[in-house]
Amino acid sequence: MSDPTSSDTPLRTTFKIRLNGNTLAIATVGQAYQFLTNYNSTGWMEFRSLHEEAIAALEGAADNGMLAVQATNAVRALFVSAKLL
């Protein structure tokens, strides 16, 4: 299994998240994985199922770039539910 945190596999879109007054661009599997695993984990509890799906999809995309579309969709669903987009 590849290390998802270092994956430079591009997502199908660049997510621009506004966090603490700063804009954060998330464009790769590694960036998304780091954001979802390093950001306050208790903040994701309300969206636990979507968070787990996004993490699993990102781990799959780190191993197989063909899964980037599914990873992008999973991250988008989480961000929309969490009202980050």
Secondary structure, DSSP 8 states (H G I E B T S, - for coil): ---GGG---EEEEEEEEEETTEEEEEEEHHHHHHHHHHS-GGGGGGGHHHHHHHHHHHHHHHH-GGGHHHHHHHHHHHHHHTT--
